[in-house]
Amino acid sequence: MSYGFSKTVALSHEQAIVKVTEALKQEGFGVLTTIDVKETLQTKLGVEFNKYVILGACNPPFAHRALQAEEEIGLLLPCNIIVYERENETVVSAFNPMSMTKLIDNPAMLPIAEEVTQRLRRAIEAI
């Protein structure tokens, strides 16, 4: 997956959400939004789906820098992390901010994307 990075963890889905939230906090991120995809699909469509949660994480200093460098970057914020069950495993994945630099022709975004990527990688690896 070129637009993100993943790790399979030996934790329950619920434990993984707690651990990734803690790991993100250690890297300066807060979770702004939590979307329970399984619940939403059940409620809105009446369909069954695996446990799947999207966490919208934000590191305010980096968000501020990014918005100063590229006003429209808000279209790609916050950083999304997903936690989901696949068969009998729990997977944690994060969007790779370096992918944004392929979409945005703004050299000022490169050092921001690099640092945020490093922090997200450390958070995922810490789980």
C-alpha positions in Angstrom: 0.0 0.0 0.0 1.8 3.1 -1.2 -0.6 5.6 0.5 -0.3 4.2 4.0 1.4 1.8 6.4 0.0 -1.0 8.5 0.7 -3.3 11.3 -1.1 -6.4 12.4 -1.3 -6.5 16.2 -1.9 -9.2 18.8 -4.7 -7.2 20.5 -8.4 -7.1 20.4 -10.0 -4.4 18.3 -11.0 -2.4 21.4 -7.5 -2.8 22.9 -5.9 -1.7 19.7 -8.0 1.5 19.6 -6.9 2.3 23.2 -3.2 1.6 22.4 -3.1 3.6 19.1 -4.8 6.5 20.9 -2.2 6.4 23.6 0.7 6.1 21.1 -0.7 9.0 19.0 -0.8 11.1 22.2 2.9 10.4 22.8 3.6 11.8 19.4 1.5 15.0 20.0 -1.7 13.9 18.3 -5.2 14.0 19.7 -8.1 12.0 18.2 -10.7 14.5 17.0 -13.2 12.1 15.5 -14.1 8.5 15.8 -16.2 6.9 13.1 -17.5 3.4 13.8 -18.0 2.1 10.3 -19.5 -1.2 11.4 -22.2 0.6 13.5 -22.9 3.2 10.7 -23.3 0.6 8.0 -25.6 -1.4 10.3 -27.7 1.6 11.2 -27.9 3.3 7.8 -28.0 0.2 5.5 -28.8 -2.7 7.7 -25.7 -4.6 6.6 -23.1 -6.5 8.6 -19.5 -5.5 8.5 -16.4 -6.3 10.4 -15.3 -4.1 13.3 -13.8 -1.0 11.6 -13.1 2.3 13.1 -11.6 5.5 11.5 -9.8 7.8 13.9 -9.2 11.4 12.8 -6.0 12.5 14.5 -4.5 16.0 14.7 -1.3 17.4 15.8 -2.2 21.1 16.2 1.3 22.6 15.6 1.8 20.6 12.4 -1.8 21.4 11.3 -1.1 25.1 11.8 2.1 24.9 9.8 0.5 23.0 7.0 -2.4 25.4 6.8 0.0 28.4 6.7 1.9 26.7 3.8 -1.2 25.4 1.9 -4.6 26.9 2.7 -6.5 24.0 0.9 -4.6 21.3 2.9 -7.7 21.1 5.1 -9.2 18.9 2.4 -6.7 16.2 3.5 -6.9 16.7 7.2 -7.1 15.3 9.8 -4.7 12.3 9.6 -6.7 9.1 9.3 -5.8 6.0 11.2 -8.0 2.9 10.8 -8.3 -0.1 13.2 -10.2 -3.1 11.8 -10.6 -6.8 12.2 -9.6 -9.1 9.3 -10.5 -12.7 10.0 -9.0 -13.3 13.5 -6.5 -10.4 13.4 -6.6 -6.7 14.2 -4.9 -4.3 11.8 -3.9 -0.7 12.4 -3.1 1.4 9.4 -2.3 5.1 9.0 -2.4 7.4 6.0 1.1 8.3 4.8 1.3 12.1 4.7 4.1 11.8 2.1 1.3 10.8 -0.3 0.0 14.4 -0.1 3.3 15.7 -1.6 2.4 13.9 -4.8 -0.9 15.8 -5.0 0.3 19.2 -3.9 2.9 21.1 -5.8 4.2 23.1 -2.8 7.8 22.4 -1.6 6.9 23.9 1.8 4.8 20.9 2.5 7.6 18.4 2.2 9.3 18.9 5.6 5.9 19.0 7.3 4.8 15.8 5.7 8.2 14.1 6.5 7.9 14.9 10.2 4.3 13.9 10.5 5.0 10.7 8.7 7.8 9.9 11.1 5.6 10.6 14.1 2.7 8.4 12.7 5.1 5.6 11.9 6.5 5.7 15.5 3.0 5.6 16.9 2.0 2.6 14.8 5.2 0.8 15.6 4.7 1.5 19.3 1.5 -0.6 19.4 
